[in-house]
Amino acid sequence: MKLIHCADVHLDAKMTSHLTGEMARVRRAELLHTFCRMVEYAASSQVEAVLIAGDLFDGKNVSAAARNTVKDAIADHPEISFFYLRGNHDADSFLGNLQEWPDNLKLFGDTWTTYLLGETGGITVTGAEPGREGGILYERLVLDAEKFNIVVLHGQVTEHTAGNDPEYVKLKLLRDKGIDYLALGHVHACQEARLDGRGSYCYPGCLEGRGFDECGEHGFVLLSVEENGTCTREFVPFASRFYHMPEVDITGCRHTPDIARRIRQALEEAAYDSRCMLKVVLTGSVEVDCEKNMEILAKQFEPMYGYLEIQDDSVLYVDYSLYALDQSLKGEFVRTVQAAQGLGQEEKAAIIRCGIRALSGEAI
């Protein structure tokens, strides 16, 4: 049997921290489309169940378009069972505003709920949503050791057992329970590790990256469970766009065309395509009189990618020997700043850069 494990789709997320309003609207539509593509992938790949381990939506304000699209995607594939466990971002807006739920949409409550899968019921899917007043009652989780047991939870894994915070999944209390696969949501990068001698736990990561704190490949985990209880897992990259933060060392560059060449070389070597969302981070050190126009640099590369911005983390340095015998006003200015007390080298370099630009008639 094939199953998909996904989480943290965050439909209807605002995504306005780095995008304009129109671009954010497009990205919200792309996220919704990616969810629908995943459902179509499941149908064409004979996947029998989709595990949604929380945060299908980003908050309580669920648009009618997202609500209806998700409902129809599920209802249009009755051959697939959808197991939806709400996460900390999910609210009642999706389910509460549905006049009726598709029969193949399986839900969980604040106590353990178990569903059987397979012709002989040899696979179980068990999950619980932590109540607002407390965490999950781990001691009440009872599984049949003769079956292949999948447990679905949403939260951050921890080895601590004290407290009753519903944001945490307590691994110690889940060990030796007969769990074969602990399907988790909440962490936005794909992670997998052993739970105990029998099973493992896995975060599939978010289905799509939504910002530069979620760089790299994103998608879902495809599970294949055999009749003998063996299970293979494969991460399937599936996002429509990928976020990347390449660093470009501009040490020694003297002007904007030099920097542009360094950026172009780095992007070509990385083979980023038009789907990529890029934040190019400039590093290294340049002399204070380096001509560097960030707006011109960004405009050169913006049309090639889904999104591009340039962040300047390079540092300035001053070769004071070049100005030691310079009798011009610029030389006198540099030597005066160099001799100033109470200023660090970076502060001096920044002041000298501003002064040189001003003396050259450039905007500061």
C-alpha positions in Angstrom: 0.0 0.0 0.0 1.2 3.5 -0.9 0.6 6.5 1.4 1.6 10.1 1.3 2.7 12.0 4.4 2.5 15.7 4.1 2.2 18.6 6.6 2.4 22.4 7.0 0.9 23.4 3.7 -0.3 26.7 5.3 -2.9 27.5 2.7 -4.0 31.2 2.6 -0.7 32.3 4.3 -0.1 36.0 3.9 3.5 35.8 2.6 3.8 39.6 2.5 7.1 39.8 4.5 9.1 39.9 1.2 6.6 40.0 -1.6 4.3 42.8 -2.9 0.6 42.3 -2.4 0.1 41.0 -6.0 3.1 38.6 -5.8 1.8 37.3 -2.5 -1.6 36.6 -4.0 0.1 34.7 -6.8 2.1 32.6 -4.3 -1.1 31.8 -2.3 -2.7 30.5 -5.5 0.5 28.5 -6.3 0.4 26.8 -2.8 -3.3 25.8 -3.4 -2.4 24.5 -6.8 0.5 22.5 -5.4 -1.9 20.8 -2.9 -4.2 19.9 -5.8 -1.2 18.6 -7.9 -0.2 16.4 -4.9 -3.7 14.9 -4.9 -3.5 14.2 -8.6 -0.1 12.6 -8.1 -1.7 10.4 -5.4 -4.4 9.3 -7.8 -2.1 8.6 -10.7 0.3 6.7 -8.4 -2.3 4.5 -6.8 -1.8 6.1 -3.4 -4.5 4.8 -1.1 -4.2 7.3 1.8 -2.9 10.9 2.4 -1.8 11.8 5.9 -2.1 15.5 6.6 -0.2 16.0 9.8 -1.4 19.5 10.7 -1.4 23.1 9.5 -3.2 22.5 6.2 -4.3 26.1 6.6 -2.4 29.1 8.0 -5.1 30.5 10.3 -8.7 31.0 11.1 -9.4 33.2 8.0 -9.8 30.5 5.3 -10.9 31.9 2.0 -14.0 30.4 0.2 -11.8 29.5 -2.8 -9.3 27.6 -0.6 -12.0 25.9 1.3 -14.0 24.8 -1.7 -10.9 23.8 -3.7 -9.6 21.5 -0.9 -13.0 20.0 -0.3 -13.5 19.2 -4.0 -10.0 17.8 -4.4 -10.8 15.4 -1.6 -14.3 14.6 -2.7 -13.3 14.0 -6.4 -11.0 11.1 -5.3 -13.2 8.8 -3.1 -10.7 6.0 -3.7 -8.2 7.9 -1.5 -8.6 8.3 2.2 -7.5 11.7 3.6 -6.5 11.7 7.2 -6.5 15.3 8.5 -5.1 16.1 11.9 -5.4 19.8 12.8 -2.2 21.6 13.8 -1.6 24.8 15.9 -2.3 27.0 12.9 -5.5 25.3 11.9 -8.8 26.6 13.1 -12.5 25.5 12.8 -13.0 27.8 9.7 -12.5 25.0 7.2 -14.6 22.3 8.7 -17.0 24.6 10.4 -18.0 26.3 7.1 -18.5 23.0 5.2 -22.2 22.0 4.8 -21.0 18.4 4.7 -17.7 16.6 4.8 -16.6 14.2 2.1 -16.9 10.6 3.3 -13.2 10.0 2.5 -12.1 12.8 4.9 -11.1 11.2 8.2 -10.7 13.4 11.2 -9.2 13.2 14.7 -10.3 14.6 18.1 -8.6 15.3 21.4 -8.6 11.6 22.2 -6.9 8.8 20.3 -8.8 7.8 17.2 -7.8 4.7 15.1 -8.7 3.9 11.5 -8.0 0.6 9.7 -6.4 0.4 6.2 -5.8 -2.4 3.8 -8.0 -5.3 2.7 -7.3 -7.1 6.0 -7.0 -4.0 8.2 -3.3 -4.7 8.7 -2.4 -1.0 8.8 -3.7 1.3 11.4 -3.7 5.1 11.4 -4.0 6.6 14.9 -4.0 10.2 15.9 -5.0 12.8 18.4 -5.2 16.6 18.5 -4.1 18.1 21.9 -6.9 19.7 23.8 -6.6 23.4 24.5 -6.5 22.7 28.2 -3.7 20.2 28.1 -1.5 17.8 26.1 -2.1 14.3 24.8 -2.7 11.4 27.3 0.2 9.2 26.1 -0.6 6.4 28.6 -3.9 5.8 26.8 -2.3 5.0 23.5 -2.8 1.3 22.9 -1.7 -0.3 19.6 -1.9 -3.8 18.2 1.7 -5.1 17.9 0.6 -7.4 15.1 -0.3 -4.6 12.8 1.7 -1.9 11.0 0.9 1.1 13.2 1.1 4.7 12.0 0.6 7.5 14.6 -0.1 11.0 13.4 0.8 14.0 15.7 1.6 17.7 15.3 4.3 19.4 17.4 7.9 19.8 18.2 9.6 16.6 19.4 11.2 16.7 22.8 12.8 14.2 25.2 11.4 16.0 28.2 8.3 14.5 29.8 7.4 17.2 32.4 4.6 19.6 31.7 1.5 19.3 29.6 2.3 21.7 26.7 0.4 20.6 23.6 3.1 22.2 21.4 5.4 19.3 22.2 5.5 15.6 21.1 7.1 13.6 23.9 9.2 10.9 22.4 10.0 9.1 25.6 6.3 8.4 26.2 5.8 7.1 22.7 8.7 4.5 22.7 7.9 0.8 23.0 4.3 1.5 22.1 4.4 -0.6 18.9 4.7 2.5 16.6 6.1 1.7 13.2 5.9 5.2 11.7 5.3 8.4 13.6 4.0 10.9 11.1 4.7 14.4 12.4 4.0 17.9 11.4 5.2 21.3 12.6 8.9 21.4 11.5 9.2 22.8 8.0 12.3 20.8 6.9 12.3 17.1 6.2 13.7 15.2 9.1 13.8 11.5 10.1 15.2 9.6 13.0 14.7 6.4 14.9 12.0 6.4 17.6 12.9 3.0 19.1 14.0 -0.4 18.0 10.8 -0.9 16.0 9.9 2.4 14.5 11.0 5.8 13.3 9.5 9.3 13.3 9.5 11.7 10.4 8.7 15.3 9.5 8.0 15.7 5.8 8.6 19.5 6.0 6.3 22.0 4.4 4.9 21.3 1.0 6.1 24.7 -0.3 8.7 27.1 1.0 7.1 30.5 1.9 10.2 32.6 2.6 14.0 32.6 2.9 13.8 30.8 6.3 12.5 27.8 4.3 15.1 27.4 1.6 15.8 24.3 -0.4 13.6 21.5 -1.6 10.2 20.9 -0.2 7.5 18.3 -0.9 6.1 15.2 0.8 7.1 11.7 1.9 5.9 8.7 -0.1 5.4 5.5 2.0 5.2 2.0 0.6 4.1 -0.6 3.2 4.3 -4.2 2.2 2.1 -7.1 3.5 5.0 -8.4 5.6 5.2 -5.1 7.4 8.3 -3.7 5.8 8.1 0.0 4.9 10.2 2.1 2.5 10.2 5.9 2.4 11.0 8.4 -0.3 11.1 12.2 -0.1 9.4 13.6 -3.2 10.4 17.2 -4.1 7.1 18.8 -5.2 7.1 22.5 -4.7 6.4 24.8 -7.6 9.1 27.2 -6.4 12.2 26.9 -4.3 13.9 29.5 -2.1 17.6 29.9 -2.1 20.1 32.3 -0.5 23.4 32.0 -2.5 26.4 33.8 -1.2 28.6 35.6 -3.7 32.1 36.8 -2.6 32.8 40.2 -4.2 36.3 40.6 -2.7 38.4 42.7 -5.0 35.5 44.1 -7.1 35.9 47.7 -8.1 32.5 48.6 -9.6 29.0 47.4 -10.4 29.9 45.5 -13.6 32.5 43.5 -11.7 30.0 42.6 -9.1 27.4 41.7 -11.7 29.9 39.3 -13.3 30.5 37.6 -10.0 26.7 37.2 -9.4 26.1 35.9 -12.9 28.8 33.3 -12.6 27.5 32.1 -9.2 23.9 31.8 -10.4 24.9 30.0 -13.6 27.0 27.5 -11.7 24.1 26.8 -9.4 21.8 26.3 -12.4 18.8 28.1 -10.8 15.8 28.3 -13.1 12.9 30.7 -13.4 11.0 29.0 -10.6 13.5 30.0 -8.0 13.1 32.7 -5.4 16.5 34.1 -4.7 18.1 36.3 -2.1 21.7 36.9 -3.3 23.9 37.7 -0.3 27.1 39.6 -1.1 30.1 38.7 1.1 33.8 39.5 1.2 35.5 42.9 1.4 35.8 45.8 -1.0 37.7 49.0 -0.9 35.8 52.1 0.3 35.8 53.7 -3.1 34.2 50.6 -4.8 31.3 51.8 -6.9 28.4 49.6 -6.0 24.8 50.2 -7.2 22.4 47.7 -5.6 19.4 48.9 -7.6 21.1 48.4 -11.0 22.4 45.0 -9.9 18.9 43.7 -8.9 17.3 45.0 -12.1 19.8 43.0 -14.2 18.7 39.7 -12.7 15.1 40.1 -11.6 13.5 39.1 -14.9 15.3 35.8 -14.9 13.7 34.4 -11.7 10.5 34.2 -9.8 11.8 36.7 -7.3 15.2 38.2 -6.6 16.7 40.6 -4.1 20.3 41.4 -3.2 21.5 41.7 0.4 24.8 43.4 0.9 26.8 41.8 3.7 30.2 42.7 2.4 32.5 44.8 4.5 34.6 47.8 3.6 38.3 48.1 4.0 40.7 51.1 3.6 44.2 50.8 2.2 45.6 53.8 4.1 48.9 53.5 2.4 47.3 54.8 -0.8 46.4 58.1 1.0 49.5 58.6 3.1 51.1 61.0 0.7 48.0 62.2 -1.1 47.9 66.0 -0.9 44.4 66.3 -2.1 41.3 67.1 0.0 40.4 63.4 -0.2 43.8 62.4 1.2 43.5 64.9 4.0 40.0 63.7 4.8 41.1 60.0 4.9 44.1 60.7 7.2 41.9 62.8 9.6 39.4 60.0 9.9 42.2 57.4 10.4 43.6 59.4 13.3 40.2 59.9 15.0 40.0 58.4 18.4 37.1 56.3 19.7 36.1 54.8 16.3 36.3 51.2 15.2 37.8 50.2 11.8 34.4 49.5 10.3 33.0 52.9 11.5 36.0 54.6 10.0 35.6 52.8 6.7 31.9 53.7 6.5 32.7 57.4 7.2 35.5 57.4 4.6 33.2 55.8 2.0 30.5 58.5 2.6 33.1 61.3 2.4 34.7 60.0 -0.8 31.3 59.7 -2.5 30.4 63.2 -1.3 33.7 64.6 -2.6 33.0 62.9 -6.0 29.5 64.5 -6.2 27.7 61.1 -5.8 24.6 60.6 -3.7 25.4 59.2 -0.3 
